[in-house]
Amino acid sequence: MFDLSDDHRNTLLGIARQSIAAVLDGRSSDWKAEYFDETLHQPAGAFVPLRTHDGDLRGFLGSMRAIDPLYTAVPSSAVSAAVRDRPRS
């Protein structure tokens, strides 16, 4: 496990949001490796919670397996949480 800086966290949040928006608009998001430093190239598991404007949990998906680099694991989990996970009552 490793610590992420605030800049890394903000970058991951941004690409997660942009990836969800792209999929909802019918576009693909293509994140190129050269956009990111070596920290975000580290293979890591990632879980992404999505919340409503009221703070309720809307979706939460991810993987514990450290296979993909963070710059692809986070947006993939975010998109899955947005379109595959179903809200529970």
Backbone bond lengths (Angstrom), bond angles and torsions (degrees), N, CA, C in turn:
res aa  C-N    CA-C-N  psi(-1)  N-CA   C-N-CA  omega(-1)  CA-C   N-CA-C  phi
1 M - - - 1.449 - - 1.520 109.26 -
2 F 1.314 116.28 152.02 1.448 120.64 -179.12 1.523 109.29 -141.44
3 D 1.315 115.31 160.55 1.459 120.70 179.22 1.519 109.74 -91.62
4 L 1.303 115.10 141.29 1.457 121.06 175.86 1.520 109.13 -104.72
5 S 1.311 115.81 138.73 1.462 120.52 175.84 1.529 109.02 -74.37
6 D 1.314 115.86 167.09 1.464 120.09 175.55 1.523 110.68 -60.03
7 D 1.327 117.28 -37.20 1.469 120.31 177.83 1.524 111.15 -62.33
8 H 1.346 116.76 -42.73 1.466 120.03 178.06 1.524 110.68 -63.28
9 R 1.323 116.15 -44.12 1.467 120.24 -179.95 1.531 110.73 -61.76
10 N 1.320 116.54 -43.32 1.467 120.35 178.80 1.524 111.62 -65.16
11 T 1.317 116.55 -38.81 1.461 120.25 177.18 1.523 110.23 -62.42
12 L 1.327 117.47 -46.60 1.466 121.10 -179.85 1.524 111.52 -64.30
13 L 1.323 117.48 -39.80 1.455 120.87 176.44 1.525 110.50 -61.53
14 G 1.326 116.33 -43.59 1.463 120.61 179.76 1.518 112.54 -62.88
15 I 1.328 117.26 -45.41 1.466 118.17 -178.42 1.531 110.85 -71.77
16 A 1.321 117.67 -29.70 1.468 119.90 175.36 1.528 109.46 -64.43
17 R 1.326 116.82 -48.01 1.472 120.60 -179.71 1.523 111.48 -63.91
18 Q 1.325 116.67 -43.82 1.459 120.28 -179.81 1.525 111.67 -65.32
19 S 1.319 116.94 -35.92 1.463 120.69 178.94 1.520 111.50 -67.17
20 I 1.330 116.90 -42.19 1.469 120.36 176.99 1.521 109.72 -62.56
21 A 1.320 117.23 -46.86 1.469 121.07 -179.59 1.526 110.91 -60.29
22 A 1.320 117.20 -41.45 1.465 121.08 179.89 1.523 110.90 -61.68
23 V 1.320 116.74 -47.47 1.473 120.13 -179.50 1.522 110.92 -63.09
24 L 1.315 117.49 -42.29 1.465 120.40 179.65 1.524 112.12 -66.57
25 D 1.347 116.76 -24.87 1.464 121.69 177.01 1.524 112.47 -90.66
26 G 1.343 116.77 2.47 1.458 120.47 179.59 1.515 113.92 80.11
27 R 1.317 116.69 16.99 1.470 121.03 178.87 1.521 108.88 -107.81
28 S 1.316 115.49 164.81 1.465 119.03 172.70 1.523 107.92 -104.31
29 S 1.305 115.09 152.60 1.464 119.23 175.27 1.517 106.70 -109.82
30 D 1.292 115.98 127.64 1.456 121.24 -176.82 1.521 108.06 -120.12
31 W 1.326 115.69 104.51 1.455 120.50 -178.63 1.518 108.89 -95.59
32 K 1.289 116.20 117.60 1.464 121.94 -178.38 1.527 110.37 -87.12
33 A 1.311 115.50 139.71 1.463 121.99 -176.02 1.528 112.40 -55.48
34 E 1.312 116.96 -36.07 1.466 119.24 -175.78 1.529 113.34 -68.98
35 Y 1.333 117.81 -11.57 1.463 121.12 177.04 1.529 112.27 -72.00
36 F 1.337 117.41 -17.00 1.459 120.86 -167.96 1.518 112.07 -124.69
37 D 1.340 115.65 149.91 1.459 120.22 178.86 1.533 110.44 -80.17
38 E 1.318 115.86 177.77 1.464 120.30 -172.78 1.528 113.21 -64.63
39 T 1.314 118.41 -26.62 1.467 120.12 178.48 1.521 110.75 -61.05
40 L 1.327 117.03 -43.96 1.457 120.59 -178.33 1.524 112.40 -79.41
41 H 1.329 116.87 -4.36 1.467 121.84 174.31 1.529 111.17 -87.63
42 Q 1.330 116.74 -9.18 1.464 120.34 -178.38 1.523 110.55 -68.88
43 P 1.334 117.43 132.62 1.467 118.89 174.21 1.525 109.48 -65.01
44 A 1.313 115.25 135.78 1.466 119.53 -179.25 1.517 109.52 -160.67
45 G 1.310 114.98 151.21 1.453 120.15 170.24 1.523 108.27 -75.39
46 A 1.300 115.94 156.73 1.464 119.99 -179.49 1.520 109.96 -149.95
47 F 1.309 115.98 132.39 1.462 122.48 172.02 1.521 106.89 -119.34
48 V 1.319 115.91 137.16 1.457 120.74 -177.83 1.529 109.16 -123.71
49 P 1.336 117.37 116.29 1.467 119.81 173.30 1.528 109.57 -90.11
50 L 1.312 116.13 137.95 1.462 121.18 173.97 1.518 107.57 -113.65
51 R 1.312 115.86 135.46 1.461 120.68 -178.13 1.524 110.13 -121.46
52 T 1.318 115.31 151.83 1.455 120.67 174.74 1.527 108.49 -75.61
53 H 1.322 116.48 173.70 1.466 119.82 177.11 1.526 111.46 -61.29
54 D 1.323 116.36 -26.65 1.470 120.89 179.15 1.520 112.50 -83.88
55 G 1.336 117.58 -3.38 1.451 121.04 178.24 1.517 115.01 93.37
56 D 1.342 116.99 -0.09 1.462 120.11 177.70 1.522 110.05 -74.49
57 L 1.321 115.71 146.97 1.454 120.46 178.55 1.520 109.71 -68.40
58 R 1.317 117.23 126.26 1.462 123.82 -178.65 1.526 111.05 -103.69
59 G 1.317 116.51 -38.19 1.454 121.72 -179.97 1.514 109.41 -161.55
60 F 1.338 115.18 154.68 1.461 119.30 -178.95 1.521 107.66 -159.58
61 L 1.314 116.24 103.20 1.463 120.95 179.35 1.513 109.77 -138.59
62 G 1.308 114.77 159.82 1.450 120.29 177.58 1.508 110.64 170.52
63 S 1.308 115.01 -164.51 1.457 121.89 -178.61 1.522 109.36 -144.05
64 M 1.318 115.52 141.03 1.464 120.54 175.79 1.526 110.86 -85.30
65 R 1.302 117.04 -15.94 1.460 121.02 -176.17 1.528 111.15 -75.46
66 A 1.307 115.61 126.97 1.469 121.65 -179.47 1.521 108.86 -88.78
67 I 1.323 115.54 79.67 1.465 121.04 -179.32 1.527 110.43 -109.26
68 D 1.315 115.83 -50.40 1.463 121.10 -175.81 1.521 111.16 -94.65
69 P 1.337 116.29 153.27 1.469 118.83 174.84 1.531 110.01 -65.66
70 L 1.317 115.46 152.67 1.461 120.18 -178.36 1.526 113.03 -53.69
71 Y 1.329 117.98 -38.25 1.464 119.33 -176.67 1.526 112.72 -66.31
72 T 1.337 118.28 -14.19 1.464 120.04 172.50 1.532 111.84 -108.84
73 A 1.335 118.10 -30.60 1.463 121.31 -178.67 1.527 111.77 -66.26
74 V 1.323 116.95 -42.16 1.469 120.14 -177.51 1.530 112.05 -67.25
75 P 1.336 120.13 -51.04 1.466 117.48 179.26 1.529 112.98 -64.65
76 S 1.317 117.67 -33.64 1.461 120.65 177.48 1.528 110.66 -63.32
77 S 1.320 116.92 -44.72 1.466 121.00 178.00 1.524 111.21 -66.43
78 A 1.319 117.00 -37.34 1.465 120.75 179.19 1.523 111.22 -63.76
79 V 1.314 116.53 -45.79 1.470 120.65 179.14 1.527 109.80 -63.67
80 S 1.322 116.84 -43.08 1.464 119.53 178.41 1.527 111.37 -60.91
81 A 1.306 116.86 -42.81 1.460 120.68 178.82 1.522 111.13 -63.77
82 A 1.325 116.57 -34.11 1.472 120.83 -177.56 1.524 112.43 -76.78
83 V 1.321 118.26 -37.03 1.461 119.24 -171.70 1.524 114.97 -114.47
84 R 1.331 117.27 -16.25 1.471 118.28 -177.20 1.521 113.84 -109.01
85 D 1.324 117.12 -31.01 1.458 119.63 -179.37 1.517 108.58 -80.23
86 R 1.302 116.36 138.81 1.464 121.02 -178.70 1.527 109.84 -104.88
87 P 1.319 116.58 135.73 1.466 119.61 177.57 1.521 110.74 -60.48
88 R 1.294 115.58 144.74 1.451 121.08 176.45 1.521 109.71 -108.60
89 S 1.304 115.44 150.16 1.470 117.71 179.82 1.497 110.82 -96.33
